């Protein structure tokens, strides 16, 4: 029987101590993955390349060019550390440096998926990271939380784990919230604004991408490697914050549309239009309240409510210029119901 896919994302702050990769944590990752490999097809998404390489750059201040250079130095160093601690468990690793077009182009994504499946058949765990050295600034992933989510959604993962520097999502008293059934506005408000000094993401990022994953039927868990057996306990729901998967059937194409596509713009809609798309109807121009950005016919845009909270993504039937000129044709369809994916 085909093994379920498990994606585990390690943020820079969760695998470093005083700005350096903490090899004790990497050993724990290796030990726990060895326990899980017979049950899951595992993908590790690991930050830490910049943290590993920046000490080689004098007077490092974190400019874009310095980050790219640090990543070029740090990627092989990070893989060497991982390989050193996975080797005693007889687990081979493969480096996978990803760029956004590997996901936005469905043909390239299917090639990536085929490569991972070949690795899994040979008991090899892929370790993914963004290809910072050549990534275009405008087409970068927002952070590795996004990369991990794209892999999880595209591969139909059973669970997506986010390892972070705190033990889970915290309430206003600093206590871990063990369960979030639906990631709504109230849940998103729990995110604290700070982020670590070595990473790009924060709790807001994790909750936003956990929301996308759960809407696509994937359970997400936010946990800490400082917890003994953190990975094993996160999978069983014994530690961290568990974000429950929502029960809905989404085709492989629409999963890709919702997660992998390049987003070209956003439209805010009124309550009537929002109710219409929630009832699986097309989006008509009459319900558009505001157009943000520009998009061409065939490109993907986000659909948000009047407050700006994204509720869906869709493929445009007409471009944004034509949409703005459609005042006299309010019944014109901006997106067909089959090309709208609710989030």
Secondary structure, 3 states (H helix, E strand, C coil): CCCEEEEEEECHHHHEECCEECHHHHHHHHHHHHHHCCCEEEEEEECCHHHHHHHHCCCCCCCHHHHHHHHHHHHHHHHHHHHHHHHCCCCEEEEEEECCHHHHCHHHHHHHHHHHHHHHHCCEEEEEEECCCCCCHHHCCCCHHHHHHHHHHHCCCCEEEEEECCCCCECCCCCECCEECCCCHHHHCCCCCCECCCCCCEHHHHHHHHHHHHHCCCEEEEEECCCCCHHHHHHCCCCCEEECCCCCCCCHHHHHHHHCCCEEEEEEECHHHHHHHHCCCCEEHHHEEEEEECCCCCCEEEEECCCCCEEEEEECCCCHHHHHCHHHCCCCEEECHHHEEEC
